Amino acid sequence: MHLLEVDRISKHYGNVVALKEVSAHVDAGEVTCLLGDNGAGKSTFIKILSGVHQHDEGRLLVDGEEVRFGSPRDARAAGIATVYQDLAMVPLMSIWRNFFLGAEPRKGIGPLRWLDSAAARRIAREELRGMGIDIRDPDQPVGTLSGGERQSVAIARAVYFGARVLILDEPTSALGVKQAGVVLRYILQARERGVAVIFITHNPHHAYPVGDRFVILNRGRSLGTYGKSELDAQELVKLMAGGRELAELQHELEELTAELTRTS
């Protein structure tokens, strides 16, 4: 029994087939990478898992029981948290305020309750440190952090609030090499804490070092699911690009290079 499983999921928008009989699963303490170029169906897949959209065919199972999320709140109640590319953060607010953002700890009794800012600062610092992030000052505006650091705050926040499945939507797409490495390290930290991670990306070089399993989408269809022992990084690149298309592109580039050499 898997923590989260999709079984032959399909989604249609009128005559457009966004997903067609896609199957995948994720278990606690593992990273499942969902790969594909633009238009492959990754966004639709995320929206179904996070409760934004409902599937038209197939089954969605949590802990072996079939479910159908009516809203993102239903998905969160099942322990599924999604970190989108925009991170849903307020740049001018502090790190600790963004960490809690609507769920701040309070103290007092009944109607006489107020924000426990000291506890919020302490918890934010401790949780971030537990993910390997040593922040300088929890009162620092989150907008002053690097892209990788902001991603790490979002990941730590989701884990703290009980995420059993953490969906990361292209977390490294707008980052440089160093900051992408920072985010990949935090993905491994989440995995070590027993969280099931779904890492959506179009970059196989980011997916391969952290992934335990790879699901490859192409135009809404699955090209297969592979364990890390079943393929190397170069084979993953070829599967994403399509073996024939990649070979044709290489041939065209070689011809272009030869022509440029002759004319130079």
Buried (B, 14 or more C-beta within 10 A) or exposed (E): EBBBBBBBBBBBEEEEBBBBBBBBBBBBBBBBBBBBEEEBBBBBBBBBBBBBBEBBEBBBBBEEEEBEBEEBEBBBEBBBBBBBEEBEBEEEBBBBBBBBBEEBEEEEEEEEEEBBBEBBBBBBBEBBEEBBBEBEEBEBBBEEBEBBBBBBBBBBBBBBBEBBBBBBBBBBBEBEEEBBBBBBBBBBBBBEEEBBBBBBBBBBEBBBBBBBBBBBBBBBBBBEBBEBEEBEEEBBBBBBBBEEEBEEEEEEEEEEEEEEEEEE
